[in-house]
């Protein structure tokens, strides 16, 4: 079974939330003055990781809200094409750049709760049957649950590994500093 395949909405919600909690905990040891520190081998700063997630959670929920409201869904956004994801990510970073790490984490906590509440409103059919929402496309094996997974549970897990690598590098750097 592929990692994005779930047997129920309950399982999907549990995996998302547990991965979120593990990721969020990694930020406990990072101070606000470190939030924008960039290191080799990690492509995002701590602040960018949270901004990326805030951005994508909002974008995906926006697709669903647009379709339910009868509007044409433009993916990924009206101002970005799929081959312009770098500029989309930059727009996420810029939107949240002035916030402290504490404020970013608070927003992330609220957005993750909103994400879970949104998923909870969906039926099992909407989540697991391909094409239940037009925005999910017609490509086989891309039901809404997969879109949800690749924009929450999966990056929450991979970003946790990146933050751990970021922290290990910073601890080593601080130890070597005179």
Phi and psi in degrees as GROMACS dihedral restraints (atoms count N, CA, C in turn):
[ dihedral_restraints ]
;  ai    aj    ak    al  type     phi  dphi    fc
    3     4     5     6     1   -69.6    20    10
    4     5     6     7     1   155.1    20    10
    6     7     8     9     1   -64.4    20    10
    7     8     9    10     1   -21.6    20    10
    9    10    11    12     1   -90.2    20    10
   10    11    12    13     1    -1.7    20    10
   12    13    14    15     1   -92.2    20    10
   13    14    15    16     1   126.4    20    10
   15    16    17    18     1  -121.2    20    10
   16    17    18    19     1   155.7    20    10
   18    19    20    21     1   -91.4    20    10
   19    20    21    22     1   -15.3    20    10
   21    22    23    24     1  -160.9    20    10
   22    23    24    25     1   164.7    20    10
   24    25    26    27     1   -61.8    20    10
   25    26    27    28     1   -40.5    20    10
   27    28    29    30     1   -57.5    20    10
   28    29    30    31     1   -45.4    20    10
   30    31    32    33     1   -63.6    20    10
   31    32    33    34     1   -43.7    20    10
   33    34    35    36     1   -58.2    20    10
   34    35    36    37     1   -48.4    20    10
   36    37    38    39     1   -61.2    20    10
   37    38    39    40     1   -41.9    20    10
   39    40    41    42     1   -64.6    20    10
   40    41    42    43     1   -42.9    20    10
   42    43    44    45     1   -65.8    20    10
   43    44    45    46     1   -44.8    20    10
   45    46    47    48     1   -58.5    20    10
   46    47    48    49     1   -50.9    20    10
   48    49    50    51     1   -66.4    20    10
   49    50    51    52     1   -41.8    20    10
   51    52    53    54     1   -65.6    20    10
   52    53    54    55     1   -39.4    20    10
   54    55    56    57     1   -66.4    20    10
   55    56    57    58     1   -37.4    20    10
   57    58    59    60     1   -61.8    20    10
   58    59    60    61     1   -48.1    20    10
   60    61    62    63     1   -59.6    20    10
   61    62    63    64     1   -41.7    20    10
   63    64    65    66     1   -64.8    20    10
   64    65    66    67     1   -42.1    20    10
   66    67    68    69     1   -65.2    20    10
   67    68    69    70     1   -49.4    20    10
   69    70    71    72     1   -58.7    20    10
   70    71    72    73     1   -40.2    20    10
   72    73    74    75     1   -59.5    20    10
   73    74    75    76     1   -31.5    20    10
   75    76    77    78     1   -62.3    20    10
   76    77    78    79     1   -23.8    20    10
   78    79    80    81     1   -81.5    20    10
   79    80    81    82     1    -8.4    20    10
   81    82    83    84     1   -57.0    20    10
   82    83    84    85     1   -36.4    20    10
   84    85    86    87     1   -92.9    20    10
   85    86    87    88     1     6.0    20    10
   87    88    89    90     1  -104.6    20    10
   88    89    90    91     1   128.4    20    10
   90    91    92    93     1   -86.7    20    10
   91    92    93    94     1   159.9    20    10
   93    94    95    96     1   -58.5    20    10
   94    95    96    97     1   -35.7    20    10
   96    97    98    99     1   -72.7    20    10
   97    98    99   100     1    -5.7    20    10
   99   100   101   102     1  -102.6    20    10
  100   101   102   103     1    -5.7    20    10
  102   103   104   105     1   -59.1    20    10
  103   104   105   106     1   -26.6    20    10
  105   106   107   108     1  -107.4    20    10
  106   107   108   109     1    11.3    20    10
  108   109   110   111     1   -71.0    20    10
  109   110   111   112     1   128.3    20    10
  111   112   113   114     1  -106.5    20    10
  112   113   114   115     1   137.7    20    10
  114   115   116   117     1  -127.2    20    10
  115   116   117   118     1   160.7    20    10
  117   118   119   120     1   -63.1    20    10
  118   119   120   121     1   148.1    20    10
  120   121   122   123     1    73.1    20    10
  121   122   123   124     1     1.3    20    10
  123   124   125   126     1  -128.1    20    10
  124   125   126   127     1   117.6    20    10
  126   127   128   129     1   -78.8    20    10
  127   128   129   130     1    -6.3    20    10
  129   130   131   132     1  -134.7    20    10
  130   131   132   133     1   148.0    20    10
  132   133   134   135     1   -79.4    20    10
  133   134   135   136     1   166.9    20    10
  135   136   137   138     1   -55.4    20    10
  136   137   138   139     1   -42.7    20    10
  138   139   140   141     1   -64.6    20    10
  139   140   141   142     1   -38.8    20    10
  141   142   143   144     1   -67.0    20    10
  142   143   144   145     1   -34.6    20    10
  144   145   146   147     1   -61.1    20    10
  145   146   147   148     1   -46.7    20    10
  147   148   149   150     1   -69.0    20    10
  148   149   150   151     1   -42.2    20    10
  150   151   152   153     1   -60.5    20    10
  151   152   153   154     1   -41.3    20    10
  153   154   155   156     1   -57.5    20    10
  154   155   156   157     1   -48.1    20    10
  156   157   158   159     1   -66.4    20    10
  157   158   159   160     1   -42.3    20    10
  159   160   161   162     1   -58.3    20    10
  160   161   162   163     1   -43.7    20    10
  162   163   164   165     1   -62.1    20    10
  163   164   165   166     1   -51.4    20    10
  165   166   167   168     1   -67.7    20    10
  166   167   168   169     1   -38.7    20    10
  168   169   170   171     1   -60.2    20    10
  169   170   171   172     1   -42.9    20    10
  171   172   173   174     1   -65.6    20    10
  172   173   174   175     1   -40.6    20    10
  174   175   176   177     1   -62.1    20    10
  175   176   177   178     1   -48.9    20    10
  177   178   179   180     1   -64.8    20    10
  178   179   180   181     1   -44.6    20    10
  180   181   182   183     1   -63.3    20    10
  181   182   183   184     1   -33.1    20    10
  183   184   185   186     1   -63.0    20    10
  184   185   186   187     1   -39.3    20    10
  186   187   188   189     1   -57.8    20    10
  187   188   189   190     1   -46.2    20    10
  189   190   191   192     1   -68.2    20    10
  190   191   192   193     1   -42.0    20    10
  192   193   194   195     1   -62.1    20    10
  193   194   195   196     1   -41.6    20    10
  195   196   197   198     1   -61.8    20    10
  196   197   198   199     1   -46.7    20    10
  198   199   200   201     1   -62.9    20    10
  199   200   201   202     1   -44.2    20    10
  201   202   203   204     1   -64.6    20    10
  202   203   204   205     1   -27.1    20    10
  204   205   206   207     1   -86.8    20    10
  205   206   207   208     1     0.8    20    10
  207   208   209   210     1    83.1    20    10
  208   209   210   211     1    10.9    20    10
  210   211   212   213     1   -89.1    20    10
  211   212   213   214     1   153.9    20    10
  213   214   215   216     1   -70.3    20    10
  214   215   216   217     1   129.1    20    10
  216   217   218   219     1   -88.5    20    10
  217   218   219   220     1   122.8    20    10
  219   220   221   222     1  -107.2    20    10
  220   221   222   223     1   118.9    20    10
  222   223   224   225     1  -114.2    20    10
  223   224   225   226     1   139.0    20    10
  225   226   227   228     1   -76.6    20    10
  226   227   228   229     1   -35.6    20    10
  228   229   230   231     1  -145.5    20    10
  229   230   231   232     1   164.4    20    10
  231   232   233   234     1   -59.5    20    10
  232   233   234   235     1   -26.5    20    10
  234   235   236   237     1   -99.5    20    10
  235   236   237   238     1     0.7    20    10
  237   238   239   240     1  -140.2    20    10
  238   239   240   241     1   140.5    20    10
  240   241   242   243     1   -99.3    20    10
  241   242   243   244     1   168.1    20    10
  243   244   245   246     1   -60.4    20    10
  244   245   246   247     1   -27.6    20    10
  246   247   248   249     1   -87.4    20    10
  247   248   249   250     1    11.7    20    10
  249   250   251   252     1  -122.9    20    10
  250   251   252   253     1    32.6    20    10
  252   253   254   255     1   -64.7    20    10
  253   254   255   256     1   -32.1    20    10
  255   256   257   258     1   -57.5    20    10
  256   257   258   259     1   -43.5    20    10
  258   259   260   261     1   -72.6    20    10
  259   260   261   262     1   -29.1    20    10
  261   262   263   264     1   -64.7    20    10
  262   263   264   265     1   -46.8    20    10
  264   265   266   267     1   -60.5    20    10
  265   266   267   268     1   -41.9    20    10
  267   268   269   270     1   -60.5    20    10
  268   269   270   271     1   -37.1    20    10
  270   271   272   273     1   -65.5    20    10
  271   272   273   274     1   -34.8    20    10
  273   274   275   276     1   -64.1    20    10
  274   275   276   277     1   -47.2    20    10
  276   277   278   279     1   -61.4    20    10
  277   278   279   280     1   -43.9    20    10
  279   280   281   282     1   -65.4    20    10
  280   281   282   283     1   -37.5    20    10
  282   283   284   285     1   -60.9    20    10
  283   284   285   286     1   -34.1    20    10
  285   286   287   288     1  -111.4    20    10
  286   287   288   289     1     6.8    20    10
  288   289   290   291     1   -60.7    20    10
  289   290   291   292     1   -31.6    20    10
  291   292   293   294     1   -80.4    20    10
  292   293   294   295     1    -8.1    20    10
  294   295   296   297     1   -83.7    20    10
  295   296   297   298     1   146.3    20    10
  297   298   299   300     1   -73.5    20    10
  298   299   300   301     1   166.4    20    10
  300   301   302   303     1   -62.0    20    10
  301   302   303   304     1   -38.5    20    10
  303   304   305   306     1   -61.3    20    10
  304   305   306   307     1   -45.1    20    10
  306   307   308   309     1   -65.5    20    10
  307   308   309   310     1   -40.1    20    10
  309   310   311   312     1   -62.1    20    10
  310   311   312   313     1   -44.9    20    10
  312   313   314   315     1   -64.5    20    10
  313   314   315   316     1   -38.5    20    10
  315   316   317   318     1   -64.9    20    10
  316   317   318   319     1   -44.3    20    10
  318   319   320   321     1   -61.7    20    10
  319   320   321   322     1   -42.3    20    10
  321   322   323   324     1   -62.2    20    10
  322   323   324   325     1   -42.8    20    10
  324   325   326   327     1   -59.8    20    10
  325   326   327   328     1   -45.9    20    10
  327   328   329   330     1   -66.4    20    10
  328   329   330   331     1   -39.7    20    10
  330   331   332   333     1   -70.2    20    10
  331   332   333   334     1   -36.6    20    10
  333   334   335   336     1   -64.9    20    10
  334   335   336   337     1   -38.5    20    10
  336   337   338   339     1   -65.6    20    10
  337   338   339   340     1   -42.1    20    10
  339   340   341   342     1   -62.6    20    10
  340   341   342   343     1   -40.3    20    10
  342   343   344   345     1   -60.3    20    10
  343   344   345   346     1   -48.0    20    10
  345   346   347   348     1   -63.9    20    10
  346   347   348   349     1   -40.9    20    10
  348   349   350   351     1   -63.1    20    10
  349   350   351   352     1   -40.8    20    10
  351   352   353   354     1   -61.7    20    10
  352   353   354   355     1   -49.4    20    10
  354   355   356   357     1   -58.8    20    10
  355   356   357   358     1   -39.2    20    10
  357   358   359   360     1   -64.0    20    10
  358   359   360   361     1   -23.6    20    10
  360   361   362   363     1   -78.0    20    10
  361   362   363   364     1   -14.3    20    10
  363   364   365   366     1   -85.2    20    10
  364   365   366   367     1   147.6    20    10
  366   367   368   369     1   -82.9    20    10
  367   368   369   370     1   164.3    20    10
  369   370   371   372     1   -59.2    20    10
  370   371   372   373     1   -41.0    20    10
  372   373   374   375     1   -62.2    20    10
  373   374   375   376     1   -45.0    20    10
  375   376   377   378     1   -60.6    20    10
  376   377   378   379     1   -37.6    20    10
  378   379   380   381     1   -74.9    20    10
  379   380   381   382     1   -39.6    20    10
  381   382   383   384     1  -113.0    20    10
  382   383   384   385     1    -6.9    20    10
  384   385   386   387     1  -101.9    20    10
  385   386   387   388     1   122.4    20    10
  387   388   389   390     1   -57.4    20    10
  388   389   390   391     1   131.3    20    10
  390   391   392   393     1    87.2    20    10
  391   392   393   394     1     1.3    20    10
  393   394   395   396     1   -59.7    20    10
  394   395   396   397     1   -29.9    20    10
  396   397   398   399     1  -120.2    20    10
  397   398   399   400     1   135.0    20    10
  399   400   401   402     1   -61.9    20    10
  400   401   402   403     1   -34.9    20    10
  402   403   404   405     1   -64.6    20    10
  403   404   405   406     1   -18.2    20    10
  405   406   407   408     1   -77.0    20    10
  406   407   408   409     1    -9.8    20    10
  408   409   410   411     1    82.2    20    10
  409   410   411   412     1  -175.4    20    10
  411   412   413   414     1  -111.5    20    10
  412   413   414   415     1     1.1    20    10
  414   415   416   417     1   -63.7    20    10
  415   416   417   418     1   128.8    20    10
  417   418   419   420     1   -57.8    20    10
  418   419   420   421     1   142.2    20    10
  420   421   422   423     1    68.7    20    10
  421   422   423   424     1    29.8    20    10
  423   424   425   426     1  -126.0    20    10
  424   425   426   427     1    55.3    20    10
  426   427   428   429     1   -69.6    20    10
  427   428   429   430     1   172.2    20    10
  429   430   431   432     1   -56.2    20    10
  430   431   432   433     1   -37.0    20    10
  432   433   434   435     1   -58.5    20    10
  433   434   435   436     1   -35.3    20    10
  435   436   437   438     1   -69.4    20    10
  436   437   438   439     1   -42.7    20    10
  438   439   440   441     1   -60.1    20    10
  439   440   441   442     1   -41.1    20    10
  441   442   443   444     1   -64.3    20    10
  442   443   444   445     1   -45.9    20    10
  444   445   446   447     1   -59.6    20    10
  445   446   447   448     1   -48.5    20    10
  447   448   449   450     1   -73.2    20    10
  448   449   450   451     1    -9.8    20    10
  450   451   452   453     1  -111.1    20    10
  451   452   453   454     1     5.7    20    10
  453   454   455   456     1  -144.4    20    10
  454   455   456   457     1   -78.6    20    10
  456   457   458   459     1   -54.1    20    10
  457   458   459   460     1   -46.8    20    10
  459   460   461   462     1   -66.1    20    10
  460   461   462   463     1   -52.3    20    10
  462   463   464   465     1   -69.3    20    10
  463   464   465   466     1   -28.6    20    10
  465   466   467   468     1   -58.4    20    10
  466   467   468   469     1   -41.3    20    10
  468   469   470   471     1   -71.6    20    10
  469   470   471   472     1   -46.8    20    10
  471   472   473   474     1   -69.3    20    10
  472   473   474   475     1   -34.8    20    10
  474   475   476   477     1   -69.9    20    10
  475   476   477   478     1   -28.5    20    10
  477   478   479   480     1   -61.9    20    10
  478   479   480   481     1   -43.1    20    10
  480   481   482   483     1   -62.8    20    10
  481   482   483   484     1   -39.8    20    10
  483   484   485   486     1   -65.8    20    10
  484   485   486   487     1   -41.3    20    10
  486   487   488   489     1   -66.6    20    10
  487   488   489   490     1   -38.9    20    10
  489   490   491   492     1   -63.2    20    10
  490   491   492   493     1   -40.8    20    10
  492   493   494   495     1   -65.1    20    10
  493   494   495   496     1   -41.8    20    10
  495   496   497   498     1   -59.8    20    10
  496   497   498   499     1   -46.2    20    10
  498   499   500   501     1   -65.9    20    10
  499   500   501   502     1   -41.7    20    10
  501   502   503   504     1   -60.6    20    10
  502   503   504   505     1   -43.5    20    10
  504   505   506   507     1   -62.2    20    10
  505   506   507   508     1   -44.7    20    10
  507   508   509   510     1   -67.8    20    10
  508   509   510   511     1   -36.6    20    10
  510   511   512   513     1   -64.5    20    10
  511   512   513   514     1   -44.1    20    10
  513   514   515   516     1   -62.2    20    10
  514   515   516   517     1   -43.4    20    10
  516   517   518   519     1   -63.4    20    10
  517   518   519   520     1   -42.6    20    10
  519   520   521   522     1   -66.8    20    10
  520   521   522   523     1   -35.5    20    10
  522   523   524   525     1   -66.4    20    10
  523   524   525   526     1   -36.0    20    10
  525   526   527   528     1   -83.1    20    10
  526   527   528   529     1   -15.7    20    10
  528   529   530   531     1   -66.5    20    10
  529   530   531   532     1   142.7    20    10
